[in-house]
């Protein structure tokens, strides 16, 4: 069984390349790994999990969440 925990990202400086995140806005949920960040302009680039395409995310338009996966004994 797999368990996932999500923690809200409050500052782009807390993000690092390779971390799995979700960007949520209304019904839109984008999930991928951090490719690059530009905290000064409020942008994070992610590589989408499903298509592997890069996508620029404007932090003021999305709620950003760290996604940490772990294995549960079961």
C-alpha positions as CSV (number, residue, x, y, z in Angstrom):
1,X,0.0,0.0,0.0
2,X,1.3,3.5,-0.8
3,X,0.6,6.6,1.4
4,X,1.1,10.1,0.2
5,X,1.4,13.2,2.3
6,X,1.1,16.8,1.1
7,X,2.7,19.9,2.6
8,X,1.9,23.4,1.4
9,X,4.7,25.3,-0.2
10,X,4.7,28.9,1.1
11,X,8.0,30.1,-0.5
12,X,9.5,29.1,-3.9
13,X,12.9,29.1,-2.3
14,X,11.8,26.0,-0.4
15,X,11.6,24.1,-3.7
16,X,14.5,22.1,-5.1
17,X,15.1,20.4,-8.5
18,X,13.7,16.9,-8.6
19,X,11.0,17.3,-5.9
20,X,7.5,16.0,-6.6
21,X,4.9,18.8,-6.3
22,X,1.3,19.5,-7.2
23,X,0.0,22.9,-8.4
24,X,-3.7,23.3,-7.7
25,X,-6.1,26.0,-9.0
26,X,-9.8,25.2,-8.9
27,X,-10.3,21.9,-10.7
28,X,-6.9,22.1,-12.3
29,X,-4.2,19.9,-10.7
30,X,-0.8,19.7,-12.3
31,X,1.6,17.1,-10.9
32,X,5.3,16.9,-11.7
33,X,8.9,17.3,-10.6
34,X,10.5,20.7,-10.1
35,X,12.8,21.5,-13.1
36,X,13.7,25.1,-12.1
37,X,12.6,28.0,-10.0
38,X,12.6,31.8,-10.3
39,X,11.5,33.1,-6.9
40,X,12.1,36.7,-7.9
41,X,9.3,36.6,-10.5
42,X,7.2,33.9,-8.8
43,X,7.6,31.1,-11.3
44,X,8.4,27.4,-11.0
45,X,9.0,25.1,-13.9
46,X,7.9,21.5,-13.5
47,X,8.2,18.4,-15.7
48,X,4.6,17.0,-15.8
49,X,4.3,13.5,-14.5
50,X,1.9,12.2,-17.2
51,X,3.4,13.8,-20.4
52,X,6.9,14.7,-19.3
53,X,6.5,18.1,-20.8
54,X,7.8,21.2,-19.0
55,X,5.3,23.7,-17.8
56,X,5.8,27.1,-16.2
57,X,3.6,27.7,-13.1
58,X,2.9,31.2,-11.8
59,X,2.9,30.9,-8.0
60,X,0.2,33.6,-7.6
61,X,-2.2,31.6,-9.7
62,X,-1.7,28.1,-8.1
63,X,-1.5,26.6,-4.6
64,X,1.7,24.6,-4.5
65,X,2.1,21.4,-2.5
66,X,5.1,19.1,-1.8
67,X,4.1,15.5,-2.4
68,X,6.0,12.9,-0.4
69,X,5.3,9.2,-1.2
70,X,6.1,6.5,1.2
71,X,5.5,2.7,1.5
72,X,3.3,1.4,4.3
73,X,3.7,-2.0,5.7
74,X,0.6,-4.0,5.0
